C-alpha cells in the first residue's frame, strides 16, 4: 500500500498566515500542492511606503511569493482570487421607454464608444510635417501687424523672420513659403524686380539657408507683388494679360529663386504652359533637383482679400478672372491637372482649401502626385474673427478644418495656422482630436 507523506509549511505575509500542504506518493514523480489561501484578506495587503506608486497613484499589491504552478493550482482547487465585482448596469433616466433591442447586428457606434477606441480607428492623421507656414516679409526692421489677419505680421527679413522660423522648427514645422511686400518704387509694369538676384526674396533665402540648411523653402512665382498693375502677368494696353510674355518673366524669376537656394518654386499665376517652361529653364541652368509645386486649380475667389492687404497687391483695375478659374467649375480642374502633370509638375495645389474640398478629392483620385491645399487668408481670418467674438471655439475649429483638408486628400497644407496648430499637436494645449 502506498505511503503518503505530509509536509506542512506555514508561511506569513504581513499579518496573513496561510498553509501549503504537499502530498507525496512513491508512485508519482511530482507533487501536487493543495493550497488554501485567504484571497479576500490577501487582496488588502499593501506594499510598504518604499514601494513604487502605480499609474492611478495608489500603491501596488505586495506579491505573495507563490510560483506560477501554485497560483494555477489554487485556482483549479476553487480558490479564485477576489476581483472587483461586475459593475451594475447604469440606470436610464425616469420616463425612458422600455423597448426591445433593435434587430441589428451592425452598430457603428461600437467603434466610437471611447476616446481610446476612436483614436485606434481614426482614418486620417495630421502632423506638423504636413504643414507649410506662409510668411510675409518686408524690407523694414520691425514686424508690422496685418490688420485683416490677426496674429500675422509683415516680418523684418533679417530679424523677425528668423525668429518666427525658429519657433516653427521648435514644434516640427520645417517648411515655409515666402511672400514679399515689395516697395512701390521697385514695381514696374513688367515686374523686372521679380528676378533681381539681390532682391528681397533671394536675399532672404540665402540668409535662411545659411542659418537653417535643412529648412524646406517654397517660393511664390508670380508677378503681382512686383507689378505696378497688381496683376499676376504683364498687362497690355487694352487690359489683356499677356500669357507667353509673362511666362518668359516667370522663368527668370524661378531660376533666380533656385539660384538663391529655394527647394520648391511655386507658380501661382495660372498662365498657360508655365510649368513646362519653368521646368525647362530650371534644367537648363542645372537646377534639376528643384521641385515645382504648381497652383493647378487656383480659383478666382473672394477669400483672398486679407492676403492682398498684407502685400498691398490688389489689382489696380479689373479682376483676375481671365486667368484664375471660375469657382463654378469642377471638370476644368482636370484640364489643368493633365497639363501640369505632362509638363513636369512635382506637386499639385488647390486654392482656396476648405470651400474646395471636392476639387482636392478630385485631384487626389486622378493623380499619383502629392496634393497640396492652401488654407487662404479669408479662411484664416474668419476663424480668427469667430473665435474673438466667442461664436466658435477657435482652436477646435482650426484643427477640424485642417483635418478636413487632410481627409479630402491633401498631403501638405499651406496655412497661417501652422505654428498655432503645431503647438496644439505637440501637446502644448493638450489637443486631442480623437478624444474630443
C-alpha positions, 0 to 999 in steps of 0.5 A: 500500500502506498505511503503518503507523506505530509509536509506542512509549511506555514508561511506569513505575509504581513499579518496573513498566515496561510498553509501549503500542504504537499502530498507525496506518493512513491508512485508519482514523480511530482507533487501536487500542492493543495493550497488554501489561501485567504484571497479576500484578506490577501487582496488588502495587503499593501506594499510598504511606503518604499514601494513604487506608486502605480499609474492611478497613484495608489500603491501596488499589491505586495506579491505573495511569493507563490510560483506560477504552478501554485497560483494555477493550482489554487485556482483549479482547487476553487480558490479564485482570487477576489476581483472587483465585482461586475459593475451594475448596469447604469440606470436610464433616466425616469420616463425612458421607454422600455423597448426591445433591442433593435434587430441589428447586428451592425452598430457603428457606434461600437467603434466610437464608444471611447476616446481610446477606441476612436483614436485606434480607428481614426482614418486620417492623421495630421502632423506638423510635417504636413504643414507649410507656414506662409510668411510675409516679409518686408524690407523694414526692421520691425514686424508690422501687424496685418490688420485683416489677419490677426496674429500675422505680421509683415516680418523684418527679413533679417530679424523677425523672420528668423525668429518666427522660423525658429519657433516653427522648427521648435514644434516640427514645422520645417517648411515655409513659403515666402511672400514679399511686400515689395516697395512701390518704387521697385514695381514696374509694369513688367515686374523686372524686380521679380528676378533681381538676384539681390532682391528681397526674396533671394536675399532672404533665402540665402540668409535662411539657408545659411542659418537653417540648411535643412529648412524646406523653402517654397517660393511664390512665382508670380508677378503681382507683388512686383507689378505696378498693375497688381496683376499676376502677368504683364498687362497690355494696353487694352487690359489683356494679360499677356500669357507667353510674355509673362511666362518668359518673366516667370522663368527668370524669376524661378531660376533666380529663386533656385539660384538663391537656394529655394527647394520648391518654386511655386507658380501661382499665376495660372498662365498657360504652359508655365510649368513646362517652361519653368521646368525647362529653364530650371534644367537648363541652368542645372537646377534639376533637383528643384521641385515645382509645386504648381497652383493647378486649380487656383480659383478666382475667389473672394477669400483672398482679400486679407492676403492682398492687404498684407502685400498691398497687391490688389489689382489696380483695375479689373479682376483676375478672372481671365486667368484664375478659374471660375469657382463654378467649375469642377471638370476644368480642374482636370484640364489643368491637372493633365497639363501640369502633370505632362509638363513636369509638375512635382506637386499639385495645389488647390486654392482656396482649401476648405470651400474646395474640398471636392476639387482636392478629392478630385485631384487626389483620385486622378493623380499619383502626385502629392496634393497640396491645399492652401488654407487662404487668408479669408479662411484664416481670418474668419476663424480668427474673427469667430473665435474673438467674438466667442461664436466658435471655439477657435482652436477646435475649429482650426484643427477640424478644418485642417483635418478636413483638408487632410481627409479630402486628400491633401498631403501638405497644407499651406496655412497661417495656422501652422505654428498655432496648430503645431503647438496644439499637436505637440501637446502644448494645449493638450489637443486631442482630436480623437478624444474630443 
